[in-house]
Amino acid sequence: MSQKNDPALHRKGLLITAIGGLALSFDIPLIRSADGDVWSMVVLRNISVFVMALVLWAVLNFVFRRKTVLIPGRIGLLIGLVYGINGLTFMLAVFNTTTANVVFILAFTSMFAAILSWIFLGERPSNATLLTMAAMVAGVLLIVHDGLSSGNVFGDAMAGCSALLLAIALTLSRRSGADMGFVPLVAAVLSGIVALFCLPSGGLTVAEPVYILFNGLVLLPLAFWCLATGPRYLSAPEVGMFYLVETVLAPIWVWIVFAETPTTQTLIGGSILILALLAHSLWQMRSKSRAARQGDPAAEFPFTG
């Protein structure tokens, strides 16, 4: 039995990725709670993630004597660059559109991954995946149309870029099979350094830095490590399903704390995205389980069929 079809490892992957999705759902609420300008927030958030990554790496290597690589080879450097750029596009999205728009558009990540697998890996999506893509495109168009009417087009575009960048990183990680758990944590320093050169003349401007530091030092390292480790045990659609945890919960947290209510059009588009992706992911997991029981090698490549 291969590693990806081992039930125990599959359950381990589900637990790890679920924890990551839950931790990530608090990212935007903590960013909003810190109340600062975008570049100051990028500096504090991403450099603190990088610092915690080095601390965790040192603990694993020198205290527990566990040999862990921060960046596994050239593919790790490439994936790190992708995550680094994503750190900028995500924050620009958060500061230029609503929370609901950001997380709903990010739900398109797994569909982007399916398209990339088709183009670059020759893994043609199944007919069910193609139908799901069509439904999700309709949902995204509703959200983007709402963003055009409300002046949030730049933020929506940055959220779309983040979804594409995450899909590239997930696809490369799944293809390599290497341990990429530390890559997004280390790569956070790239956007942090860029933001240092964009700070306002008064320097760092953050009203409540404790929120963003807690986010960068605790929650984000946990979320990034779990979600980057997920592709070692789960298919990309399964990992993408756990990004739905943030999609569902983040707008709820922001609504509770900041009374930021999504528009009706955004809610309709987001509902289409969530239902389409959830139905597809559940169907894909069922198909993979059935194929694995029958010894079908296509179970290793869940985007095809």
Secondary structure, DSSP 4 states (H G I P E B T S, - for coil): --GGG-HHHHHHHHHHHHHHHHHHTTHHHHHHHH-B-HHHHHHHHHHHHHHHHHHHHHIIIIIS-----SS-HHHHHHHHHHHHHHHHHHHHHHTTS-HHHHHHHHTTHHHHHHHHHHHHH--PBPHHHHHHHHHHHHHHHHHHHHHHHHT-HHHHHHHHHHHHHHHHHHHHHHHH-S--TTHHHHHHHHHHHHHHTT--TT---BS-HHHHHHIIIIIHHHHHHHHHHGGGTS-HHHHHHHHHHHHHHHHHHHHHHH--PPPHHHHHHHHHHHHHHHHHHHHHHHHHHHHHHTT-GGGG-TTB-
